[in-house]
Amino acid sequence: MLRFYALDDRSPWNILGFAGACAPGSVYGFLQGAWPFGIADAVRALVAARR
């Protein structure tokens, strides 16, 4: 996720990779009971996917 975020201005594929990396992080946050982390990563994934 960090790699894709750092390189997101170089290619649209990096933005898509960032969105794809945020989605499993969101699922993991919800599964472990850290719902604020799950919500934050879900929002990041949606915003990145829209870019």
PDB file with SEQRES, HELIX, SHEET and CRYST1 records, atoms N, CA, C and O in Angstrom:
SEQRES   1 A   51  MET LEU ARG PHE TYR ALA LEU ASP ASP ARG SER PRO TRP          
SEQRES   2 A   51  ASN ILE LEU GLY PHE ALA GLY ALA CYS ALA PRO GLY SER          
SEQRES   3 A   51  VAL TYR GLY PHE LEU GLN GLY ALA TRP PRO PHE GLY ILE          
SEQRES   4 A   51  ALA ASP ALA VAL ARG ALA LEU VAL ALA ALA ARG ARG              
HELIX    1 AA1 LEU A    2  ALA A    6  1                                   5    
HELIX    2 AA2 PRO A   12  GLN A   32  1                                  21    
HELIX    3 AA3 TRP A   35  ARG A   50  1                                  16    
CRYST1    1.000    1.000    1.000  90.00  90.00  90.00 P 1           1          
ATOM      1  N   MET A   1       0.820  -1.170   0.000  1.00  0.00           N  
ATOM      2  CA  MET A   1       0.000   0.000   0.000  1.00  0.00           C  
ATOM      3  C   MET A   1       0.880   1.255   0.000  1.00  0.00           C  
ATOM      4  O   MET A   1       0.610   2.208  -0.731  1.00  0.00           O  
ATOM      5  N   LEU A   2       1.901   1.249   0.800  1.00  0.00           N  
ATOM      6  CA  LEU A   2       2.777   2.414   0.899  1.00  0.00           C  
ATOM      7  C   LEU A   2       3.525   2.663  -0.402  1.00  0.00           C  
ATOM      8  O   LEU A   2       3.703   3.810  -0.813  1.00  0.00           O  
ATOM      9  N   ARG A   3       3.958   1.598  -1.045  1.00  0.00           N  
ATOM     10  CA  ARG A   3       4.668   1.744  -2.319  1.00  0.00           C  
ATOM     11  C   ARG A   3       3.764   2.373  -3.370  1.00  0.00           C  
ATOM     12  O   ARG A   3       4.171   3.295  -4.076  1.00  0.00           O  
ATOM     13  N   PHE A   4       2.544   1.875  -3.471  1.00  0.00           N  
ATOM     14  CA  PHE A   4       1.613   2.420  -4.455  1.00  0.00           C  
ATOM     15  C   PHE A   4       1.261   3.872  -4.137  1.00  0.00           C  
ATOM     16  O   PHE A   4       1.118   4.687  -5.048  1.00  0.00           O  
ATOM     17  N   TYR A   5       1.122   4.198  -2.868  1.00  0.00           N  
ATOM     18  CA  TYR A   5       0.807   5.569  -2.476  1.00  0.00           C  
ATOM     19  C   TYR A   5       1.955   6.515  -2.836  1.00  0.00           C  
ATOM     20  O   TYR A   5       1.729   7.628  -3.311  1.00  0.00           O  
ATOM     21  N   ALA A   6       3.170   6.063  -2.607  1.00  0.00           N  
ATOM     22  CA  ALA A   6       4.335   6.908  -2.891  1.00  0.00           C  
ATOM     23  C   ALA A   6       4.502   7.160  -4.387  1.00  0.00           C  
ATOM     24  O   ALA A   6       5.018   8.205  -4.784  1.00  0.00           O  
ATOM     25  N   LEU A   7       4.076   6.222  -5.212  1.00  0.00           N  
ATOM     26  CA  LEU A   7       4.269   6.335  -6.660  1.00  0.00           C  
ATOM     27  C   LEU A   7       2.988   6.670  -7.420  1.00  0.00           C  
ATOM     28  O   LEU A   7       2.950   6.524  -8.641  1.00  0.00           O  
ATOM     29  N   ASP A   8       1.939   7.116  -6.728  1.00  0.00           N  
ATOM     30  CA  ASP A   8       0.650   7.281  -7.398  1.00  0.00           C  
ATOM     31  C   ASP A   8       0.636   8.372  -8.461  1.00  0.00           C  
ATOM     32  O   ASP A   8      -0.227   8.352  -9.338  1.00  0.00           O  
ATOM     33  N   ASP A   9       1.562   9.320  -8.411  1.00  0.00           N  
ATOM     34  CA  ASP A   9       1.574  10.360  -9.430  1.00  0.00           C  
ATOM     35  C   ASP A   9       2.272   9.929 -10.719  1.00  0.00           C  
ATOM     36  O   ASP A   9       2.247  10.660 -11.709  1.00  0.00           O  
ATOM     37  N   ARG A  10       2.884   8.770 -10.717  1.00  0.00           N  
ATOM     38  CA  ARG A  10       3.624   8.309 -11.905  1.00  0.00           C  
ATOM     39  C   ARG A  10       2.776   7.522 -12.889  1.00  0.00           C  
ATOM     40  O   ARG A  10       3.041   7.535 -14.091  1.00  0.00           O  
ATOM     41  N   SER A  11       1.761   6.840 -12.386  1.00  0.00           N  
ATOM     42  CA  SER A  11       0.972   5.993 -13.274  1.00  0.00           C  
ATOM     43  C   SER A  11      -0.417   5.752 -12.679  1.00  0.00           C  
ATOM     44  O   SER A  11      -0.561   5.632 -11.463  1.00  0.00           O  
ATOM     45  N   PRO A  12      -1.427   5.681 -13.528  1.00  0.00           N  
ATOM     46  CA  PRO A  12      -2.765   5.326 -13.034  1.00  0.00           C  
ATOM     47  C   PRO A  12      -2.810   3.913 -12.447  1.00  0.00           C  
ATOM     48  O   PRO A  12      -3.665   3.616 -11.613  1.00  0.00           O  
ATOM     49  N   TRP A  13      -1.906   3.052 -12.873  1.00  0.00           N  
ATOM     50  CA  TRP A  13      -1.871   1.685 -12.332  1.00  0.00           C  
ATOM     51  C   TRP A  13      -1.488   1.692 -10.855  1.00  0.00           C  
ATOM     52  O   TRP A  13      -1.932   0.835 -10.091  1.00  0.00           O  
ATOM     53  N   ASN A  14      -0.664   2.661 -10.454  1.00  0.00           N  
ATOM     54  CA  ASN A  14      -0.302   2.757  -9.044  1.00  0.00           C  
ATOM     55  C   ASN A  14      -1.495   3.188  -8.196  1.00  0.00           C  
ATOM     56  O   ASN A  14      -1.636   2.756  -7.051  1.00  0.00           O  
ATOM     57  N   ILE A  15      -2.349   4.035  -8.755  1.00  0.00           N  
ATOM     58  CA  ILE A  15      -3.561   4.437  -8.036  1.00  0.00           C  
ATOM     59  C   ILE A  15      -4.480   3.235  -7.879  1.00  0.00           C  
ATOM     60  O   ILE A  15      -5.047   3.017  -6.808  1.00  0.00           O  
ATOM     61  N   LEU A  16      -4.626   2.460  -8.942  1.00  0.00           N  
ATOM     62  CA  LEU A  16      -5.452   1.254  -8.865  1.00  0.00           C  
ATOM     63  C   LEU A  16      -4.854   0.240  -7.890  1.00  0.00           C  
ATOM     64  O   LEU A  16      -5.587  -0.424  -7.157  1.00  0.00           O  
ATOM     65  N   GLY A  17      -3.539   0.121  -7.882  1.00  0.00           N  
ATOM     66  CA  GLY A  17      -2.878  -0.765  -6.930  1.00  0.00           C  
ATOM     67  C   GLY A  17      -3.098  -0.321  -5.498  1.00  0.00           C  
ATOM     68  O   GLY A  17      -3.269  -1.156  -4.609  1.00  0.00           O  
ATOM     69  N   PHE A  18      -3.094   0.987  -5.262  1.00  0.00           N  
ATOM     70  CA  PHE A  18      -3.352   1.507  -3.923  1.00  0.00           C  
ATOM     71  C   PHE A  18      -4.773   1.168  -3.488  1.00  0.00           C  
ATOM     72  O   PHE A  18      -4.991   0.751  -2.350  1.00  0.00           O  
ATOM     73  N   ALA A  19      -5.731   1.344  -4.377  1.00  0.00           N  
ATOM     74  CA  ALA A  19      -7.115   0.999  -4.057  1.00  0.00           C  
ATOM     75  C   ALA A  19      -7.237  -0.493  -3.763  1.00  0.00           C  
ATOM     76  O   ALA A  19      -7.932  -0.898  -2.831  1.00  0.00           O  
ATOM     77  N   GLY A  20      -6.557  -1.298  -4.564  1.00  0.00           N  
ATOM     78  CA  GLY A  20      -6.596  -2.747  -4.348  1.00  0.00           C  
ATOM     79  C   GLY A  20      -5.909  -3.183  -3.068  1.00  0.00           C  
ATOM     80  O   GLY A  20      -6.276  -4.206  -2.490  1.00  0.00           O  
ATOM     81  N   ALA A  21      -4.923  -2.429  -2.617  1.00  0.00           N  
ATOM     82  CA  ALA A  21      -4.237  -2.763  -1.369  1.00  0.00           C  
ATOM     83  C   ALA A  21      -5.027  -2.294  -0.153  1.00  0.00           C  
ATOM     84  O   ALA A  21      -4.920  -2.884   0.922  1.00  0.00           O  
ATOM     85  N   CYS A  22      -5.815  -1.241  -0.315  1.00  0.00           N  
ATOM     86  CA  CYS A  22      -6.621  -0.744   0.807  1.00  0.00           C  
ATOM     87  C   CYS A  22      -7.800  -1.666   1.114  1.00  0.00           C  
ATOM     88  O   CYS A  22      -8.199  -1.800   2.271  1.00  0.00           O  
ATOM     89  N   ALA A  23      -8.349  -2.291   0.098  1.00  0.00           N  
ATOM     90  CA  ALA A  23      -9.532  -3.130   0.295  1.00  0.00           C  
ATOM     91  C   ALA A  23      -9.279  -4.294   1.257  1.00  0.00           C  
ATOM     92  O   ALA A  23     -10.075  -4.480   2.177  1.00  0.00           O  
ATOM     93  N   PRO A  24      -8.211  -5.089   1.094  1.00  0.00           N  
ATOM     94  CA  PRO A  24      -7.974  -6.160   2.071  1.00  0.00           C  
ATOM     95  C   PRO A  24      -7.642  -5.608   3.461  1.00  0.00           C  
ATOM     96  O   PRO A  24      -7.962  -6.236   4.471  1.00  0.00           O  
ATOM     97  N   GLY A  25      -7.009  -4.452   3.513  1.00  0.00           N  
ATOM     98  CA  GLY A  25      -6.735  -3.834   4.813  1.00  0.00           C  
ATOM     99  C   GLY A  25      -8.019  -3.463   5.524  1.00  0.00           C  
ATOM    100  O   GLY A  25      -8.118  -3.584   6.745  1.00  0.00           O  
ATOM    101  N   SER A  26      -8.999  -3.014   4.766  1.00  0.00           N  
ATOM    102  CA  SER A  26     -10.303  -2.691   5.336  1.00  0.00           C  
ATOM    103  C   SER A  26     -10.997  -3.941   5.867  1.00  0.00           C  
ATOM    104  O   SER A  26     -11.535  -3.940   6.974  1.00  0.00           O  
ATOM    105  N   VAL A  27     -10.979  -4.989   5.080  1.00  0.00           N  
ATOM    106  CA  VAL A  27     -11.593  -6.249   5.516  1.00  0.00           C  
ATOM    107  C   VAL A  27     -10.916  -6.757   6.787  1.00  0.00           C  
ATOM    108  O   VAL A  27     -11.590  -7.192   7.721  1.00  0.00           O  
ATOM    109  N   TYR A  28      -9.612  -6.703   6.821  1.00  0.00           N  
ATOM    110  CA  TYR A  28      -8.871  -7.138   8.006  1.00  0.00           C  
ATOM    111  C   TYR A  28      -9.241  -6.301   9.233  1.00  0.00           C  
ATOM    112  O   TYR A  28      -9.406  -6.837  10.329  1.00  0.00           O  
ATOM    113  N   GLY A  29      -9.369  -4.993   9.045  1.00  0.00           N  
ATOM    114  CA  GLY A  29      -9.757  -4.129  10.158  1.00  0.00           C  
ATOM    115  C   GLY A  29     -11.106  -4.498  10.720  1.00  0.00           C  
ATOM    116  O   GLY A  29     -11.279  -4.541  11.938  1.00  0.00           O  
ATOM    117  N   PHE A  30     -12.075  -4.768   9.847  1.00  0.00           N  
ATOM    118  CA  PHE A  30     -13.400  -5.172  10.325  1.00  0.00           C  
ATOM    119  C   PHE A  30     -13.357  -6.533  11.004  1.00  0.00           C  
ATOM    120  O   PHE A  30     -14.005  -6.732  12.031  1.00  0.00           O  
ATOM    121  N   LEU A  31     -12.605  -7.467  10.446  1.00  0.00           N  
ATOM    122  CA  LEU A  31     -12.554  -8.810  11.015  1.00  0.00           C  
ATOM    123  C   LEU A  31     -11.905  -8.857  12.393  1.00  0.00           C  
ATOM    124  O   LEU A  31     -12.285  -9.681  13.226  1.00  0.00           O  
ATOM    125  N   GLN A  32     -10.939  -7.991  12.641  1.00  0.00           N  
ATOM    126  CA  GLN A  32     -10.286  -8.013  13.946  1.00  0.00           C  
ATOM    127  C   GLN A  32     -10.991  -7.128  14.957  1.00  0.00           C  
ATOM    128  O   GLN A  32     -10.597  -7.085  16.123  1.00  0.00           O  
ATOM    129  N   GLY A  33     -12.029  -6.421  14.527  1.00  0.00           N  
ATOM    130  CA  GLY A  33     -12.806  -5.602  15.440  1.00  0.00           C  
ATOM    131  C   GLY A  33     -12.363  -4.153  15.502  1.00  0.00           C  
ATOM    132  O   GLY A  33     -12.881  -3.385  16.313  1.00  0.00           O  
ATOM    133  N   ALA A  34     -11.420  -3.766  14.664  1.00  0.00           N  
ATOM    134  CA  ALA A  34     -10.961  -2.377  14.627  1.00  0.00           C  
ATOM    135  C   ALA A  34     -11.747  -1.651  13.542  1.00  0.00           C  
ATOM    136  O   ALA A  34     -11.194  -1.292  12.502  1.00  0.00           O  
ATOM    137  N   TRP A  35     -13.034  -1.437  13.786  1.00  0.00           N  
ATOM    138  CA  TRP A  35     -13.900  -0.883  12.753  1.00  0.00           C  
ATOM    139  C   TRP A  35     -13.499   0.524  12.292  1.00  0.00           C  
ATOM    140  O   TRP A  35     -13.728   0.839  11.124  1.00  0.00           O  
ATOM    141  N   PRO A  36     -12.911   1.401  13.140  1.00  0.00           N  
ATOM    142  CA  PRO A  36     -12.478   2.693  12.585  1.00  0.00           C  
ATOM    143  C   PRO A  36     -11.401   2.529  11.506  1.00  0.00           C  
ATOM    144  O   PRO A  36     -11.402   3.246  10.505  1.00  0.00           O  
ATOM    145  N   PHE A  37     -10.492   1.586  11.716  1.00  0.00           N  
ATOM    146  CA  PHE A  37      -9.468   1.307  10.712  1.00  0.00           C  
ATOM    147  C   PHE A  37     -10.119   0.742   9.446  1.00  0.00           C  
ATOM    148  O   PHE A  37      -9.728   1.091   8.332  1.00  0.00           O  
ATOM    149  N   GLY A  38     -11.098  -0.118   9.624  1.00  0.00           N  
ATOM    150  CA  GLY A  38     -11.805  -0.688   8.478  1.00  0.00           C  
ATOM    151  C   GLY A  38     -12.530   0.364   7.670  1.00  0.00           C  
ATOM    152  O   GLY A  38     -12.517   0.332   6.440  1.00  0.00           O  
ATOM    153  N   ILE A  39     -13.164   1.297   8.361  1.00  0.00           N  
ATOM    154  CA  ILE A  39     -13.874   2.379   7.670  1.00  0.00           C  
ATOM    155  C   ILE A  39     -12.883   3.286   6.937  1.00  0.00           C  
ATOM    156  O   ILE A  39     -13.109   3.654   5.784  1.00  0.00           O  
ATOM    157  N   ALA A  40     -11.792   3.641   7.606  1.00  0.00           N  
ATOM    158  CA  ALA A  40     -10.801   4.535   6.998  1.00  0.00           C  
ATOM    159  C   ALA A  40     -10.213   3.922   5.730  1.00  0.00           C  
ATOM    160  O   ALA A  40     -10.068   4.607   4.718  1.00  0.00           O  
ATOM    161  N   ASP A  41      -9.877   2.645   5.782  1.00  0.00           N  
ATOM    162  CA  ASP A  41      -9.311   2.007   4.595  1.00  0.00           C  
ATOM    163  C   ASP A  41     -10.355   1.835   3.491  1.00  0.00           C  
ATOM    164  O   ASP A  41     -10.024   1.920   2.309  1.00  0.00           O  
ATOM    165  N   ALA A  42     -11.600   1.598   3.865  1.00  0.00           N  
ATOM    166  CA  ALA A  42     -12.656   1.503   2.854  1.00  0.00           C  
ATOM    167  C   ALA A  42     -12.831   2.832   2.143  1.00  0.00           C  
ATOM    168  O   ALA A  42     -13.002   2.868   0.924  1.00  0.00           O  
ATOM    169  N   VAL A  43     -12.790   3.926   2.892  1.00  0.00           N  
ATOM    170  CA  VAL A  43     -12.902   5.258   2.279  1.00  0.00           C  
ATOM    171  C   VAL A  43     -11.714   5.517   1.374  1.00  0.00           C  
ATOM    172  O   VAL A  43     -11.878   6.026   0.266  1.00  0.00           O  
ATOM    173  N   ARG A  44     -10.512   5.171   1.834  1.00  0.00           N  
ATOM    174  CA  ARG A  44      -9.325   5.361   0.987  1.00  0.00           C  
ATOM    175  C   ARG A  44      -9.439   4.570  -0.313  1.00  0.00           C  
ATOM    176  O   ARG A  44      -9.094   5.072  -1.382  1.00  0.00           O  
ATOM    177  N   ALA A  45      -9.924   3.337  -0.218  1.00  0.00           N  
ATOM    178  CA  ALA A  45     -10.066   2.498  -1.412  1.00  0.00           C  
ATOM    179  C   ALA A  45     -11.077   3.100  -2.383  1.00  0.00           C  
ATOM    180  O   ALA A  45     -10.845   3.112  -3.592  1.00  0.00           O  
ATOM    181  N   LEU A  46     -12.187   3.594  -1.867  1.00  0.00           N  
ATOM    182  CA  LEU A  46     -13.204   4.184  -2.733  1.00  0.00           C  
ATOM    183  C   LEU A  46     -12.706   5.464  -3.401  1.00  0.00           C  
ATOM    184  O   LEU A  46     -12.926   5.669  -4.595  1.00  0.00           O  
ATOM    185  N   VAL A  47     -12.043   6.319  -2.639  1.00  0.00           N  
ATOM    186  CA  VAL A  47     -11.520   7.562  -3.210  1.00  0.00           C  
ATOM    187  C   VAL A  47     -10.467   7.274  -4.271  1.00  0.00           C  
ATOM    188  O   VAL A  47     -10.468   7.897  -5.332  1.00  0.00           O  
ATOM    189  N   ALA A  48      -9.573   6.338  -3.991  1.00  0.00           N  
ATOM    190  CA  ALA A  48      -8.537   6.003  -4.966  1.00  0.00           C  
ATOM    191  C   ALA A  48      -9.136   5.374  -6.219  1.00  0.00           C  
ATOM    192  O   ALA A  48      -8.677   5.648  -7.328  1.00  0.00           O  
ATOM    193  N   ALA A  49     -10.143   4.544  -6.054  1.00  0.00           N  
ATOM    194  CA  ALA A  49     -10.772   3.908  -7.211  1.00  0.00           C  
ATOM    195  C   ALA A  49     -11.482   4.934  -8.101  1.00  0.00           C  
ATOM    196  O   ALA A  49     -11.542   4.770  -9.319  1.00  0.00           O  
ATOM    197  N   ARG A  50     -12.006   5.969  -7.498  1.00  0.00           N  
ATOM    198  CA  ARG A  50     -12.678   7.011  -8.271  1.00  0.00           C  
ATOM    199  C   ARG A  50     -11.705   7.889  -9.031  1.00  0.00           C  
ATOM    200  O   ARG A  50     -12.069   8.487 -10.044  1.00  0.00           O  
ATOM    201  N   ARG A  51     -10.451   7.975  -8.545  1.00  0.00           N  
ATOM    202  CA  ARG A  51      -9.435   8.786  -9.239  1.00  0.00           C  
ATOM    203  C   ARG A  51      -9.083   8.118 -10.537  1.00  0.00           C  
ATOM    204  O   ARG A  51      -8.248   8.625 -11.286  1.00  0.00           O  
TER     205      ARG A  51                                                      
END                                                                             
